[in-house]
Amino acid sequence: MSETLLQILNATKIYKQGQNDVVALQDFNLTINEQPASIVTIAGESGSGKTTIANLVLGFTGLTSGKIIFQGQDMSVANSKQIKEYRRNVQAVFQDPFGVYNPYYRVQHVFDLVMKNFSMARNKKESREMIEEALNVVGLYGEDVLRKYPHQLSGGQRQRIMMARAYMVKPKLIVADEPVSMVDASLRASILDVMMRLKEESNISFLYITHDLSTAYQIGDRIFLLYQGTVAETGKATDVIDAPKHPYVQLLVDSVPKPDPNIRWEGEIILPPEEEMRTSHRNGCRFYPRCPHRMDHCLTNFPPLYEVGEREHLASCFLYDEQVTKEEVKA
Ligand SMILES: Nc1ncnc2c1ncn2[C@@H]1O[C@H](COP(=O)(O)OP(=O)(O)OP(=O)(O)O)[C@@H](O)[C@H]1O
C-alpha cells in the first residue's frame, strides 16, 4: 500500500480584519501519496484561498484549526530536527522568482546558499556536479547562467533556476504557486514539462497552485476547485474539467471553450463583495447568491462533498442529494 506523504486535515484559516473575520480556508482536506508522485492542482479565482493553502503547507502562516501531517508526523508538534527535515522535503517555487533573488548576488550564490543550508556536498567538485545536474534537469546548460545577475535572466530562466534550486535538495514535494503565470506560452510549456519530468523521473510531487484551468488539465492528476475558501469540486483533473458537476465549476469551464494549452482561463464571473459573502452566508452554500440552481435548503445548510462520478469525483452541492431535491420539489 502507498505511504501517505502529506495530509491536510480539516484545515481552517481565519484572518481577523477589523470587525470582520475573513474565512480564507474552511475545513480543507487533501492527501498526497508518496508513490507514485502526483501533481495536485489547487485552482480557483483570486481570493479563493489558493495561496493560503501554499502558505500553510510552507509554514509561512499557522492554521486556525486542523492539522498538517507529513510522513505521519503532525507538524504542529514536530521537533526542530523534524522541522528541518520537513523544510528540506518541501520546497517552494513562486510566481515571480525575481522577488526572491537578491539582486546583488550572482545566480551561483542561490545554489551556494542551498548547498550550505542543507550541507549537501562534501567538496567543491561534488558541489559543482550537483549544480550542473540540477541545471541540466531544467534544461539549462553551461557556467554562463551561474555568473549572471538575476536581472540578466529572462522570466523563464529565473523560473527554471528556482525549479533547479528546489530539485537540487531532492525534495518529496514542491509547492509551486502560479509558476507559469508570468511567462509566455512556449516557456509555460517548457516549465510544465520540467514539472512532469521531475514527477516521473525523480518521484517529486507537486502542489500546483493556479487560476489557469487549461494547464491543470494538461498536467494535473487530482484537482481541487476552491470557491471562497471551500472545495466546490474535486476529482481527477480531466474528469472534472470534461464533466464538471458543481454549478460554479460548470460556469468556469464554460468560459473556456475547450482545454487548450494556448488558451488561458480568464473566467469572468462577477461576484458579490467577498466580505459580505464570507460573513453573511457562513452557514449556507457560499455560491448561493449566484447559483442558477439554488434551493431554499442551500441558504442555511452547508453542502458536504457528494460522490458525483468515478475516481473520487466529488462536488459540494445539494443537487446531488436525492433527499434534498425531493423535498424541494414537494415544497
Ligand atoms: N494576511 C492576510 N490578512 C487578511 N486577509 C488575508 C490575508 N491573506 C489572505 N487574506 C484573505 O484571504 C482570502 C484568500 O486569499 P488567498 O491569497 O489565499 O487567495 P488566492 O486564491 O491565492 O488569491 P490570488 O489568486 O489573488 O493570489 C482573501 O479574501 C484574502 O483577502
PDBQT file of the ligand as one rigid body, heavy atoms in Angstrom, charges set to zero:
ROOT
HETATM    1  N1  LIG A 401      -2.641  38.244   5.671  1.00  0.00    +0.000 N 
HETATM    2  C1  LIG A 401      -3.947  38.357   5.418  1.00  0.00    +0.000 A 
HETATM    3  N2  LIG A 401      -4.753  39.110   6.191  1.00  0.00    +0.000 NA
HETATM    4  C2  LIG A 401      -6.069  39.200   5.943  1.00  0.00    +0.000 A 
HETATM    5  N3  LIG A 401      -6.714  38.572   4.953  1.00  0.00    +0.000 NA
HETATM    6  C3  LIG A 401      -5.964  37.812   4.127  1.00  0.00    +0.000 A 
HETATM    7  C4  LIG A 401      -4.542  37.663   4.308  1.00  0.00    +0.000 A 
HETATM    8  N4  LIG A 401      -4.073  36.824   3.353  1.00  0.00    +0.000 NA
HETATM    9  C5  LIG A 401      -5.154  36.483   2.611  1.00  0.00    +0.000 A 
HETATM   10  N5  LIG A 401      -6.272  37.065   3.064  1.00  0.00    +0.000 N 
HETATM   11  C6  LIG A 401      -7.641  36.900   2.536  1.00  0.00    +0.000 C 
HETATM   12  O1  LIG A 401      -7.909  35.521   2.465  1.00  0.00    +0.000 OA
HETATM   13  C7  LIG A 401      -8.637  35.213   1.264  1.00  0.00    +0.000 C 
HETATM   14  C8  LIG A 401      -7.887  34.161   0.490  1.00  0.00    +0.000 C 
HETATM   15  O2  LIG A 401      -6.676  34.733  -0.002  1.00  0.00    +0.000 OA
HETATM   16  P1  LIG A 401      -5.599  33.923  -0.861  1.00  0.00    +0.000 P 
HETATM   17  O3  LIG A 401      -4.412  34.799  -1.048  1.00  0.00    +0.000 OA
HETATM   18  O4  LIG A 401      -5.388  32.597  -0.256  1.00  0.00    +0.000 OA
HETATM   19  O5  LIG A 401      -6.381  33.751  -2.242  1.00  0.00    +0.000 OA
HETATM   20  P2  LIG A 401      -5.834  33.272  -3.660  1.00  0.00    +0.000 P 
HETATM   21  O6  LIG A 401      -6.840  32.306  -4.184  1.00  0.00    +0.000 OA
HETATM   22  O7  LIG A 401      -4.441  32.801  -3.550  1.00  0.00    +0.000 OA
HETATM   23  O8  LIG A 401      -5.877  34.613  -4.489  1.00  0.00    +0.000 OA
HETATM   24  P3  LIG A 401      -4.883  35.122  -5.681  1.00  0.00    +0.000 P 
HETATM   25  O9  LIG A 401      -5.154  34.229  -6.863  1.00  0.00    +0.000 OA
HETATM   26  O10 LIG A 401      -5.342  36.526  -5.902  1.00  0.00    +0.000 OA
HETATM   27  O11 LIG A 401      -3.485  35.020  -5.165  1.00  0.00    +0.000 OA
HETATM   28  C9  LIG A 401      -8.830  36.540   0.555  1.00  0.00    +0.000 C 
HETATM   29  O12 LIG A 401     -10.103  37.039   0.897  1.00  0.00    +0.000 OA
HETATM   30  C10 LIG A 401      -7.742  37.408   1.108  1.00  0.00    +0.000 C 
HETATM   31  O13 LIG A 401      -8.131  38.769   1.066  1.00  0.00    +0.000 OA
ENDROOT
TORSDOF 0
